[in-house]
């Protein structure tokens, strides 16, 4: 796993992230409790940002990304804590352990390691008493084929893509067939878990996260394109929520956004919201014989 590579430790050593979710990396409930409890440490590894290299190395004195604590009790494990994305920064006061070292990595690789670690915990059901879903996620080949045909002339070749509201990754397969390795995000942990178990989504790029919090982890205009397939169902009651989700997500796109819906009315509502944020939008029909998914699309291009 990426965390083992970054920490330069053996693959058979157990590494756990202190928090249970990306959202918890903002408020840090477990981290704060751990730091207050007083720890008996057997080892200590600082992870610092290496801004001038693309690989992992030893040494460096860039900004602190996180700390791996080697615990003696209640088990012989590494516990990774980070306040990089938090509203507070308690690690500044953390005393160094007696057996310490420093490793360096670029921040995006560090984040991918966190995402992969959380995905592994989710897939292994470490935080679940039992799995409520036993059947595999739905997959419709006809939808994949239709999306490939629709997206092929639109998406920038080789670009970085973020898919919001991805569910278990049914539509993600179209992006993969087109040569992309998208980041995927959904608030439903069970959907993400099913996608991980089936291999539909990549563990180092699959996030259980409210899309309104994405800007805590990514920069504005970081992606070439942001997409969302079958957003909604959008109505008068939930539109304020959806509007916030789509506008927040779209700010992460440098060039293009694409959102598909079931009805024309939903697509036009999305387009109106994006136009108010400075996007040039087009609403198009994407009807096919299946007649269930992605019937209408709002395609937005950023006005320079």
N, C-alpha and C positions, 0 to 999 in steps of 0.2 A: 504494500500500500504506500501511497505518497507520503504519509506521515512518517513511516519507517525510514524512507529514503531521506527525508528532510532532517530527521533527528539522528541519522547515521547510527541506527540500532538494528539488531537482528530481527528478521521477520517473525520469529517465534515469540518475541516479547509483546505483551499486550499493551495497547495504547487506547485510552478512552478520552473522549472530549468531555470536559466537565459539564457543559450544558447539553440539553436534549434536542435543541433546535436552533436554527439560525435566528429566529426571533428572540430566543433567550440570550443570544450573544449580544443583544442590544441592552437588555435590562440586567443580565448577569446574576440571576437569583442564586444559582448553585455556587458560582465562583465566589460571590461575597461570603456565603456561609462557610465555604472551605477555608478561605483566607482568615476568617475569624476564629476558626476552630483550633488552630495551632497544629502543625503537621510534623511528623517524624519522617524526615526525608533521607533517602539513601542516595539520591542523585538529583541533579538540577541541570537542565539544558535551556539556555536562552536561544530563541529564534529571532534573528534580526534581519532586517531588510537589506538585501544586496541590490542596489540600484544600478550597478554597472555591469552585471553579469546575467547570463541566461541560465546558468546551471547552479547546482547546489555546491557550496564549498564550506570550508572551515574558517572561522575567524570573521572579522568585519565588525563595524561599530555603527551601523545604520540604526534607524528607528526600531524599537522593540515591537515585534509582531505577536509573540506569545512565549510561554514558558512551559516546559514539560517537567513535571515533578515526579520523581521516582519514589513511590510510597512503600513503606514497610508494612503498614497496617491500613485497612483490614486485609489487603492482598498485595502481592508483589507485582505492581503494575505501574505504567507510566500514565499520568493524568495531565492532559494538556489544557491549559487555561489561557485565555486571550481576552484582552479588553480593547482590541484594535477597533472594534465596531460598536463599543459600548457608549452609553451616555456618561459613564464615570470611568476612571482609570485607576483602579485599586492596585494594579501590578507595580506602579511606581514606588510603592512603599514595601514591596515584597523583598525580604532579605535573601541574599544568595545563599544557596546551600554550600556545604563544605566541598563536595565533589561536583564541580560545575564545569561546563564547557559552553561554547558559543558556536552555533551553526548559522549560516546565512542562506537566504533564498529570495527570489522575487515575490512580491506580495500576491500576484495572481496565482502563482503556484501554491503558496501558503493557503489561500482561500480554497483552491481546488482540493487540497488535502483535507481541510475542514469539511467541505461538502461531501467528499468521499467517505470520511469517517462517520459522519451523520447518516449517510445512505447505508453504510454497512450495518450500523446499529438498528436502523429501521428495517432493513431486509431480514436481519436475524431476529427481529421481534423482541429486542432487548427491553423495550419500554412498554410492551403489550402483555396483558395477562393471557390473551388468546386472540387468534386472528378471526375477525368476524366474516371474512370473505374467503371462501375456499375455491371458487371457480376462477379460471383465468380471465383476464380482461378481454373485453370485446375487441375484435379486429375485423374490419370490413375492407377486403382488398380493392373493391371498386372505388371506395373513397380515396384510398391511397393513389390509385391510378388517376382519378379526376384531379386531385390536388397537384400531382406531379405535372400534369398537362397545364394546369392553371398557373403554377408558380414558376415554371421553368423560364419563361421570358421575362419575369419580373425581378427575381432575386439576383443580387450581384454575385458573380462567380467567385467562390473562395472567400466570401465575406463571413464575418462573425454574426450569428443570428441568435436572438433570444426569443423563445416561445413561452408566452404567458398562458396561464389557464390550460396547461398541457394535459391534465388528467393523467391517465396511465401511459400515454404516448402513442395512441393510435395514429394521429395525424403526424406525429414526429417522424414516422417511418418515411413519409414522403420527402421530408427535408433530408433525411439520411440518404435516400436513394438519389437525391440531387447533389450529393457530395458534401453536405454540411454536417457539422458536429455541433448541434445547437445546445445552448443552455436551456433547461426546461424548469418551469416553476408552476406550482399549484398549491393551493391552501389545503387540499384534502390529502392527508398523509397516507390513507389507505390506497388512494389512486396511485400516488407515487410509489408506494411499496409494491403494488401489483406490477407496475411498469418495470421496476428494478428486478423483480423476480423473473419476469419474462424476458428481460434483456432489451426491452423496447427503449429504455432511456439509459444514459451513461451515468454511473454512480458519482463520478467526479464533476458532473454538471447538472445533477438533478436536485432541485431544491423544494422542500416543503416550506412555503413562504407566502404570505399575503403580498400580492403584487404591489401594494401601496408602500411596502417597506423595501422594495428593490433598490431604491436610491440610497439606502444605507450601505449597500455593498458594491454598487457599481456607479461609475461616473456618468454624467450626462453625455450623450452622444457616443457612448463606448461601443455600441453595436452598429454594424452597417444596416441591419434591419431588425425590427421587432415585429413579431407576428402573434396572432391569437386566432385559433380556429373554433368556430361555433361559440363565440362569446354570447352570453345571455343565458336563458331567455330574459330580455330586457323589457321592463314595463315601467309604469309611472312610479311605482313604489320603490323599486330597486335601482332605478336609473341614477340617482345621485352616487350610489356606491360604484356602479359600473363606470360612470363618468370619471370618478377619481382614479379607479384602477387603470383605465385606458390612457388617461392623460399622464399619469405618473410613469407608466410603462413607456409611452411614446417619447418621453424626454430622454430616454436612454438610447434612442435611435438617431444615427447621424444622417441617414439618407432616406429611409423608407419605413413605413408601417403598413401592415396588411392585417385586417381583421375580417373574418367571415362570420356570417350570421344565418339564421334560418329565414328571416323575412326581410323584405326591402325596407320596411319601416325602421327596423333595428339598424340596418346598415346606414340609412340616411341620418338617423339620430347620432350615430357614432361619427359620421362625416361632419355634421354640424358642430359637434364638440371639438373635433380636431381643427376645423377651420378657425375656430375662435382662439386657438393656440398658435395660429400661423402656418398650418399645414395646407397645402393644395391637395384637395381630395377628389376622388372619383368613385362613384358607386356603380358597380356593374353586376349584371346577372351572371350566375355561374350554374345554370340549371342543367341537370342531367337526368338520365333515366331512373337513377336511384331515388332522387327526389327527397332525401332526408337531410343530408349534411351540406354545409357550405354553399347554400343556394344563392346567397348574395355576398358581395365583398365590398369593403371600403378600402381603397388603396390610397395612401397618403404619401406625398413627397414633400420634403422640407423646403420651404422657400429660403433661398440664400440671402 
